[in-house]
Amino acid sequence: MSLWLFKQEPDCYSLSDLERDRTTLWDGVTNALARKNLRACKPGDRVFFYHTGKEKAVVGEMEIVGGPRTDSKSDDPKNVAVEVKLVRRLKRPVTLAEIKADKLLADWDLVLLPRLSVVPTSREQWQRVLALAANVVV
């Protein structure tokens, strides 16, 4: 199982939307490296949901349940999509400021490549974010 972080502007699609829908197709990724990362996702992988924009925080956890497959909404055959389902909302969002200030997270692509929307996450980074969130709510 691999671990990831997916970014989304909450005005476009938020964790609240995913809570309502329970599953969604994660599409619209156009950056070449982000698409490469999305193609590496497999069912069973876990994903942090990160709100961009004004919030800038890890807010929830998802699981890949389908894909990767060609993004049917795109004219570009290189674009891919995966299906995700909600696992849980974090009890407390973990902000980008907290992440940048944490020595264990300083080398995360979230910090080093801030425009990348699909980011690999190490087990250590995953566990640290969960610890910063001070437990999770199912």
MDAnalysis code that builds the backbone (N, CA, C; Angstrom):
import MDAnalysis as mda
import numpy as np

u = mda.Universe.empty(414, n_residues=138, atom_resindex=np.repeat(np.arange(138), 3), trajectory=True)
u.add_TopologyAttr("name", ["N", "CA", "C"] * 138)
u.add_TopologyAttr("resid", np.arange(1, 139))
u.add_TopologyAttr("resname", ["MET", "SER", "LEU", "TRP", "LEU", "PHE", "LYS", "GLN", "GLU", "PRO", "ASP", "CYS", "TYR", "SER", "LEU", "SER", "ASP", "LEU", "GLU", "ARG", "ASP", "ARG", "THR", "THR", "LEU", "TRP", "ASP", "GLY", "VAL", "THR", "ASN", "ALA", "LEU", "ALA", "ARG", "LYS", "ASN", "LEU", "ARG", "ALA", "CYS", "LYS", "PRO", "GLY", "ASP", "ARG", "VAL", "PHE", "PHE", "TYR", "HIS", "THR", "GLY", "LYS", "GLU", "LYS", "ALA", "VAL", "VAL", "GLY", "GLU", "MET", "GLU", "ILE", "VAL", "GLY", "GLY", "PRO", "ARG", "THR", "ASP", "SER", "LYS", "SER", "ASP", "ASP", "PRO", "LYS", "ASN", "VAL", "ALA", "VAL", "GLU", "VAL", "LYS", "LEU", "VAL", "ARG", "ARG", "LEU", "LYS", "ARG", "PRO", "VAL", "THR", "LEU", "ALA", "GLU", "ILE", "LYS", "ALA", "ASP", "LYS", "LEU", "LEU", "ALA", "ASP", "TRP", "ASP", "LEU", "VAL", "LEU", "LEU", "PRO", "ARG", "LEU", "SER", "VAL", "VAL", "PRO", "THR", "SER", "ARG", "GLU", "GLN", "TRP", "GLN", "ARG", "VAL", "LEU", "ALA", "LEU", "ALA", "ALA", "ASN", "VAL", "VAL", "VAL"])
u.atoms.positions = np.array([
    [0.839, -1.183, 0.000],
    [0.000, 0.000, 0.000],
    [0.882, 1.245, 0.000],
    [0.570, 2.150, -0.910],
    [1.272, 3.429, -0.972],
    [0.423, 4.507, -0.319],
    [1.082, 5.602, 0.023],
    [0.431, 6.724, 0.693],
    [0.618, 7.983, -0.147],
    [-0.402, 8.818, -0.202],
    [-0.407, 9.995, -1.060],
    [-1.060, 11.167, -0.354],
    [-0.913, 12.335, -0.954],
    [-1.667, 13.520, -0.586],
    [-2.203, 14.116, -1.882],
    [-3.525, 14.371, -1.931],
    [-4.157, 15.010, -3.080],
    [-4.635, 16.391, -2.632],
    [-4.342, 17.392, -3.450],
    [-4.764, 18.756, -3.161],
    [-5.996, 19.121, -3.977],
    [-6.858, 19.931, -3.354],
    [-8.028, 20.429, -4.069],
    [-8.462, 21.747, -3.448],
    [-8.854, 22.666, -4.290],
    [-9.441, 23.928, -3.832],
    [-10.834, 23.609, -3.276],
    [-11.105, 23.922, -2.002],
    [-12.400, 23.547, -1.426],
    [-13.588, 24.221, -2.104],
    [-13.371, 25.352, -2.783],
    [-14.468, 25.975, -3.531],
    [-14.849, 25.130, -4.749],
    [-13.920, 24.292, -5.209],
    [-14.165, 23.409, -6.351],
    [-14.766, 22.071, -5.880],
    [-14.107, 21.449, -4.902],
    [-14.601, 20.195, -4.316],
    [-13.950, 20.064, -2.943],
    [-14.761, 20.003, -1.910],
    [-14.249, 20.002, -0.539],
    [-14.442, 18.650, 0.130],
    [-13.853, 18.522, 1.305],
    [-14.071, 17.313, 2.096],
    [-15.556, 17.166, 2.446],
    [-16.240, 18.269, 2.683],
    [-17.685, 18.206, 2.951],
    [-18.436, 17.624, 1.760],
    [-18.000, 17.974, 0.546],
    [-18.611, 17.393, -0.649],
    [-18.389, 15.886, -0.680],
    [-17.170, 15.457, -0.348],
    [-16.874, 14.028, -0.338],
    [-17.667, 13.314, 0.761],
    [-17.843, 13.972, 1.902],
    [-18.668, 13.372, 2.959],
    [-20.099, 13.152, 2.455],
    [-20.605, 14.083, 1.681],
    [-21.943, 13.950, 1.110],
    [-21.980, 12.840, 0.059],
    [-20.978, 12.822, -0.838],
    [-20.974, 11.901, -1.971],
    [-20.449, 10.506, -1.619],
    [-19.623, 10.409, -0.590],
    [-18.965, 9.174, -0.127],
    [-17.853, 8.697, -1.066],
    [-18.031, 8.796, -2.389],
    [-16.978, 8.482, -3.364],
    [-17.001, 9.553, -4.446],
    [-15.863, 9.707, -5.130],
    [-15.794, 10.641, -6.244],
    [-14.670, 10.238, -7.185],
    [-14.748, 10.730, -8.397],
    [-13.690, 10.527, -9.369],
    [-12.719, 11.694, -9.241],
    [-11.454, 11.391, -8.926],
    [-10.429, 12.430, -8.796],
    [-9.812, 12.624, -10.174],
    [-10.149, 13.740, -10.794],
    [-9.730, 13.991, -12.164],
    [-9.248, 15.424, -12.307],
    [-8.968, 15.831, -13.541],
    [-8.557, 17.202, -13.797],
    [-7.096, 17.495, -13.512],
    [-6.282, 16.469, -13.295],
    [-4.860, 16.653, -13.006],
    [-4.115, 16.802, -14.330],
    [-3.444, 17.939, -14.524],
    [-2.791, 18.202, -15.809],
    [-1.272, 18.303, -15.725],
    [-0.716, 18.542, -14.558],
    [0.740, 18.616, -14.403],
    [1.341, 17.248, -14.679],
    [2.428, 17.197, -15.453],
    [3.027, 15.915, -15.868],
    [3.467, 15.068, -14.678],
    [4.137, 15.654, -13.696],
    [4.590, 14.881, -12.536],
    [3.405, 14.428, -11.686],
    [2.425, 15.286, -11.524],
    [1.223, 14.909, -10.764],
    [0.490, 13.767, -11.464],
    [0.409, 13.816, -12.816],
    [-0.227, 12.715, -13.562],
    [0.566, 11.424, -13.398],
    [1.886, 11.531, -13.424],
    [2.731, 10.341, -13.220],
    [2.432, 9.735, -11.844],
    [2.346, 10.592, -10.827],
    [2.027, 10.116, -9.479],
    [0.637, 9.483, -9.436],
    [-0.335, 10.106, -10.100],
    [-1.698, 9.576, -10.115],
    [-1.752, 8.211, -10.805],
    [-0.945, 8.037, -11.857],
    [-0.889, 6.734, -12.546],
    [-0.315, 5.643, -11.638],
    [0.482, 6.027, -10.651],
    [1.093, 5.058, -9.727],
    [0.137, 4.639, -8.611],
    [-0.992, 5.321, -8.464],
    [-1.967, 4.991, -7.416],
    [-2.660, 3.674, -7.737],
    [-2.935, 2.913, -6.685],
    [-3.598, 1.624, -6.843],
    [-4.718, 1.494, -5.814],
    [-5.751, 0.720, -6.133],
    [-6.797, 0.482, -5.135],
    [-6.193, -0.022, -3.818],
    [-6.682, 0.520, -2.731],
    [-6.166, 0.194, -1.405],
    [-5.189, 1.233, -0.879],
    [-4.594, 2.053, -1.770],
    [-3.708, 3.120, -1.321],
    [-4.502, 4.118, -0.492],
    [-3.847, 4.739, 0.484],
    [-4.475, 5.761, 1.315],
    [-3.998, 7.134, 0.865],
    [-4.873, 8.124, 1.054],
    [-4.626, 9.470, 0.551],
    [-5.079, 10.501, 1.572],
    [-4.211, 11.479, 1.851],
    [-4.651, 12.638, 2.612],
    [-5.374, 13.592, 1.665],
    [-6.477, 14.162, 2.118],
    [-7.205, 15.199, 1.385],
    [-6.708, 16.532, 1.933],
    [-6.175, 17.365, 1.045],
    [-5.586, 18.651, 1.419],
    [-6.383, 19.767, 0.761],
    [-6.876, 20.716, 1.573],
    [-7.556, 21.891, 1.043],
    [-6.520, 22.962, 0.731],
    [-6.524, 23.436, -0.515],
    [-5.629, 24.522, -0.912],
    [-6.332, 25.858, -0.644],
    [-5.880, 26.895, -1.318],
    [-6.517, 28.207, -1.183],
    [-6.248, 28.826, 0.166],
    [-7.275, 29.418, 0.744],
    [-7.118, 30.121, 2.020],
    [-6.852, 29.170, 3.182],
    [-7.374, 27.948, 3.098],
    [-7.276, 27.017, 4.230],
    [-5.884, 26.400, 4.371],
    [-5.343, 25.858, 3.305],
    [-4.007, 25.229, 3.294],
    [-3.818, 24.271, 4.478],
    [-4.542, 23.150, 4.420],
    [-4.465, 22.189, 5.526],
    [-4.871, 20.796, 5.064],
    [-4.263, 19.783, 5.704],
    [-4.695, 18.398, 5.547],
    [-5.951, 18.266, 6.396],
    [-7.055, 17.841, 5.760],
    [-8.339, 17.835, 6.466],
    [-8.976, 16.459, 6.605],
    [-8.521, 15.475, 5.783],
    [-9.165, 14.171, 5.844],
    [-8.339, 13.080, 5.213],
    [-8.898, 11.877, 5.237],
    [-8.248, 10.698, 4.679],
    [-9.215, 10.011, 3.715],
    [-8.651, 9.553, 2.593],
    [-9.423, 8.848, 1.571],
    [-8.706, 7.541, 1.246],
    [-9.392, 6.687, 0.488],
    [-8.806, 5.446, -0.020],
    [-9.071, 5.371, -1.516],
    [-8.073, 4.941, -2.267],
    [-8.260, 4.710, -3.699],
    [-9.087, 3.437, -3.845],
    [-10.188, 3.518, -4.600],
    [-11.037, 2.345, -4.805],
    [-11.149, 1.954, -6.273],
    [-10.627, 2.785, -7.176],
    [-10.669, 2.436, -8.590],
    [-9.698, 3.258, -9.402],
    [-9.121, 2.616, -10.410],
    [-8.220, 3.329, -11.315],
    [-6.805, 2.899, -11.127],
    [-5.900, 3.577, -11.748],
    [-6.104, 4.743, -12.602],
    [-6.666, 4.355, -13.965],
    [-7.364, 5.320, -14.541],
    [-7.948, 5.117, -15.871],
    [-7.937, 6.448, -16.608],
    [-8.157, 6.373, -17.902],
    [-8.196, 7.588, -18.705],
    [-9.294, 8.510, -18.183],
    [-8.978, 9.777, -18.089],
    [-9.935, 10.776, -17.627],
    [-10.933, 11.047, -18.748],
    [-12.131, 10.523, -18.606],
    [-13.142, 10.630, -19.663],
    [-13.639, 12.059, -19.864],
    [-13.390, 12.935, -18.901],
    [-13.828, 14.325, -19.015],
    [-12.815, 15.198, -19.754],
    [-11.659, 14.615, -20.112],
    [-10.585, 15.388, -20.716],
    [-10.385, 15.018, -22.181],
    [-9.999, 15.999, -22.965],
    [-9.648, 15.752, -24.367],
    [-8.219, 15.240, -24.496],
    [-7.431, 15.365, -23.418],
    [-6.034, 14.937, -23.432],
    [-5.952, 13.474, -23.004],
    [-5.536, 12.576, -23.906],
    [-5.480, 11.147, -23.551],
    [-4.450, 10.820, -22.467],
    [-3.567, 11.763, -22.141],
    [-2.580, 11.550, -21.075],
    [-3.176, 11.746, -19.687],
    [-4.301, 12.436, -19.611],
    [-4.912, 12.698, -18.314],
    [-5.567, 11.434, -17.768],
    [-5.347, 11.198, -16.483],
    [-5.897, 10.018, -15.816],
    [-6.744, 10.446, -14.623],
    [-7.533, 9.510, -14.130],
    [-8.385, 9.744, -12.965],
    [-8.392, 8.485, -12.110],
    [-8.645, 8.666, -10.826],
    [-8.840, 7.539, -9.912],
    [-10.117, 7.799, -9.123],
    [-10.732, 6.732, -8.668],
    [-11.904, 6.868, -7.815],
    [-11.456, 6.748, -6.367],
    [-11.953, 7.653, -5.526],
    [-11.618, 7.644, -4.104],
    [-12.888, 7.571, -3.279],
    [-12.736, 7.028, -2.064],
    [-13.848, 7.058, -1.108],
    [-13.354, 7.672, 0.188],
    [-14.269, 8.243, 0.907],
    [-13.962, 8.854, 2.194],
    [-13.621, 7.770, 3.217],
    [-12.555, 7.986, 3.961],
    [-12.249, 7.144, 5.115],
    [-12.665, 7.883, 6.386],
    [-12.183, 9.118, 6.535],
    [-12.526, 9.899, 7.725],
    [-12.056, 11.343, 7.588],
    [-12.675, 12.176, 8.355],
    [-12.237, 13.569, 8.522],
    [-11.251, 13.574, 9.693],
    [-10.157, 14.307, 9.566],
    [-9.249, 14.445, 10.700],
    [-9.952, 15.228, 11.801],
    [-9.683, 14.872, 13.026],
    [-10.313, 15.551, 14.160],
    [-9.952, 17.029, 14.147],
    [-8.721, 17.302, 13.742],
    [-8.238, 18.684, 13.666],
    [-7.415, 18.827, 12.399],
    [-7.711, 19.824, 11.547],
    [-6.885, 20.016, 10.350],
    [-5.431, 20.291, 10.727],
    [-4.524, 19.812, 9.890],
    [-3.095, 20.076, 10.087],
    [-2.693, 21.089, 9.026],
    [-2.335, 22.275, 9.462],
    [-2.078, 23.380, 8.541],
    [-0.707, 23.277, 7.885],
    [-0.594, 23.930, 6.741],
    [0.688, 23.987, 6.048],
    [1.740, 24.665, 6.919],
    [1.363, 25.664, 7.679],
    [2.311, 26.331, 8.575],
    [2.877, 25.341, 9.596],
    [2.021, 24.487, 10.163],
    [2.494, 23.459, 11.102],
    [3.435, 22.483, 10.408],
    [3.072, 22.087, 9.199],
    [3.878, 21.126, 8.441],
    [5.244, 21.718, 8.137],
    [5.290, 22.967, 7.683],
    [6.568, 23.618, 7.369],
    [7.442, 23.777, 8.605],
    [6.827, 23.951, 9.765],
    [7.574, 24.150, 11.008],
    [8.072, 22.843, 11.620],
    [7.609, 21.718, 11.122],
    [7.947, 20.417, 11.693],
    [9.170, 19.830, 11.000],
    [10.218, 19.547, 11.751],
    [11.467, 19.016, 11.178],
    [11.261, 17.691, 10.456],
    [10.339, 16.868, 10.922],
    [10.087, 15.571, 10.304],
    [9.379, 15.688, 8.948],
    [8.816, 16.849, 8.664],
    [8.053, 17.029, 7.424],
    [8.724, 18.007, 6.454],
    [9.865, 18.547, 6.821],
    [10.527, 19.588, 6.031],
    [10.921, 19.141, 4.628],
    [11.179, 17.844, 4.419],
    [11.602, 17.373, 3.093],
    [10.456, 16.763, 2.281],
    [9.222, 16.940, 2.722],
    [8.048, 16.427, 2.018],
    [7.836, 17.238, 0.747],
    [7.448, 16.575, -0.337],
    [7.169, 17.273, -1.599],
    [6.065, 18.312, -1.437],
    [5.197, 18.157, -0.473],
    [4.175, 19.159, -0.194],
    [4.825, 20.514, 0.077],
    [5.963, 20.480, 0.756],
    [6.704, 21.698, 1.095],
    [7.648, 22.092, -0.042],
    [8.358, 21.108, -0.596],
    [9.387, 21.379, -1.603],
    [8.826, 21.703, -2.983],
    [7.701, 21.109, -3.344],
    [7.062, 21.317, -4.651],
    [5.628, 21.787, -4.428],
    [5.446, 23.014, -3.970],
    [4.133, 23.452, -3.505],
    [3.036, 23.482, -4.563],
    [3.375, 23.468, -5.840],
    [2.338, 23.505, -6.873],
    [1.898, 22.111, -7.312],
    [2.555, 21.077, -6.797],
    [2.229, 19.705, -7.176],
    [0.951, 19.249, -6.468],
    [-0.035, 18.749, -7.231],
    [-1.344, 18.430, -6.645],
    [-1.512, 16.976, -6.213],
    [-0.590, 16.098, -6.630],
    [-0.602, 14.695, -6.204],
    [0.793, 14.393, -5.687],
    [0.900, 14.195, -4.377],
    [2.195, 14.142, -3.699],
    [2.381, 12.797, -3.004],
    [3.510, 12.096, -3.279],
    [3.781, 10.877, -2.509],
    [4.060, 11.231, -1.048],
    [3.721, 10.301, -0.172],
    [3.862, 10.508, 1.271],
    [4.517, 9.275, 1.876],
    [5.558, 9.488, 2.667],
    [6.218, 8.353, 3.329],
    [5.396, 7.927, 4.546],
    [5.658, 6.731, 5.029],
    [4.957, 6.249, 6.233],
    [5.246, 7.166, 7.427],
    [6.480, 7.638, 7.517],
    [6.849, 8.528, 8.621],
    [6.071, 9.846, 8.539],
    [5.976, 10.396, 7.320],
    [5.218, 11.634, 7.141],
    [3.744, 11.407, 7.473],
    [3.206, 10.290, 7.011],
    [1.802, 9.946, 7.277],
    [1.540, 9.903, 8.785],
    [2.383, 9.155, 9.493],
    [2.206, 9.004, 10.942],
    [2.365, 10.338, 11.664],
    [3.279, 11.170, 11.187],
    [3.502, 12.463, 11.830],
    [2.278, 13.372, 11.659],
    [1.699, 13.392, 10.454],
    [0.502, 14.215, 10.242],
    [-0.633, 13.730, 11.141],
    [-0.807, 12.409, 11.236],
    [-1.848, 11.885, 12.127],
    [-1.585, 12.276, 13.582],
    [-0.319, 12.250, 13.988],
    [0.014, 12.655, 15.367],
    [-0.294, 14.134, 15.559],
    [0.013, 14.961, 14.572],
    [-0.284, 16.389, 14.685],
    [-1.793, 16.636, 14.737],
    [-2.535, 15.800, 14.047],
    [-3.992, 15.953, 14.058],
    [-4.591, 15.525, 15.402],
    [-3.758, 14.918, 16.245],
    [-4.191, 14.499, 17.590],
    [-5.400, 13.565, 17.531],
    [-5.207, 12.465, 16.840],
    [-6.225, 11.429, 16.654],
    [-7.174, 11.795, 15.526],
    [-7.950, 10.809, 15.118],
    [-8.885, 11.004, 14.015],
    [-10.259, 10.516, 14.426],
    [-11.245, 11.048, 13.777],
    [-12.630, 10.641, 14.003],
    [-13.050, 9.758, 12.852],
    [-13.636, 8.606, 13.164],
    [-14.107, 7.698, 12.094],
    [-15.407, 8.200, 11.536],
])
